[in-house]
């Protein structure tokens, strides 16, 4: 009976180990995805700021050319 209990415990331990490995693998994948999403919003903001600065510069240049001619 003790051998049966020990073998059941070992089987359960093997299943737990498999589950822990799967969870660790999945969490690494989720972490990579989250980092990618975090960077994506930063890139969008950079693009918006660049577009605003470009519009201001083009406006200033256009105004200056308009005053010259």
C-alpha positions as CSV (number, residue, x, y, z in Angstrom):
1,X,0.0,0.0,0.0
2,X,2.8,2.4,0.8
3,X,4.4,1.7,-2.6
4,X,1.1,2.5,-4.3
5,X,0.9,5.8,-2.5
6,X,4.5,6.7,-3.3
7,X,3.9,5.9,-7.0
8,X,0.7,8.0,-7.0
9,X,2.6,10.9,-5.5
10,X,5.4,10.5,-8.0
11,X,2.9,10.5,-10.9
12,X,1.2,13.6,-9.5
13,X,4.5,15.3,-9.1
14,X,5.4,14.5,-12.7
15,X,2.1,16.1,-13.9
16,X,2.7,19.1,-11.7
17,X,6.2,19.5,-13.2
18,X,4.8,19.3,-16.7
19,X,2.2,22.0,-15.8
20,X,4.8,24.3,-14.3
21,X,6.9,24.0,-17.4
22,X,3.9,24.8,-19.6
23,X,3.0,27.8,-17.5
24,X,6.6,29.1,-17.5
25,X,6.7,28.8,-21.3
26,X,3.4,30.6,-21.8
27,X,4.3,33.4,-19.4
28,X,7.5,34.1,-21.3
29,X,5.4,34.3,-24.5
30,X,2.9,36.7,-22.8
31,X,5.7,38.9,-21.5
32,X,7.2,39.3,-24.9
33,X,3.8,40.2,-26.4
34,X,3.1,42.8,-23.7
35,X,6.5,44.4,-24.2
36,X,5.7,44.6,-28.0
37,X,2.4,46.3,-27.3
38,X,4.0,48.7,-24.9
39,X,6.6,49.7,-27.5
40,X,3.9,50.1,-30.1
41,X,2.0,52.9,-28.3
42,X,5.3,54.7,-27.8
43,X,6.1,54.5,-31.5
44,X,2.6,55.9,-32.3
45,X,3.2,58.9,-30.0
46,X,6.6,59.5,-31.6
47,X,5.0,59.5,-35.1
48,X,2.3,62.0,-33.9
49,X,4.9,64.3,-32.4
50,X,7.0,64.1,-35.6
51,X,4.0,64.9,-37.7
52,X,3.2,67.9,-35.5
53,X,6.8,69.3,-35.6
54,X,6.9,68.8,-39.4
55,X,3.6,70.7,-39.8
56,X,4.9,73.6,-37.8
57,X,8.2,73.7,-39.7
58,X,6.4,73.6,-43.0
59,X,4.1,76.3,-41.8
60,X,7.0,78.6,-40.8
61,X,8.8,78.0,-44.0
62,X,5.7,78.7,-46.0
63,X,5.0,81.9,-44.1
64,X,8.6,83.0,-44.6
65,X,8.5,82.4,-48.4
66,X,5.1,84.1,-48.6
67,X,6.6,87.2,-46.9
68,X,9.5,87.3,-49.3
69,X,7.5,87.2,-52.5
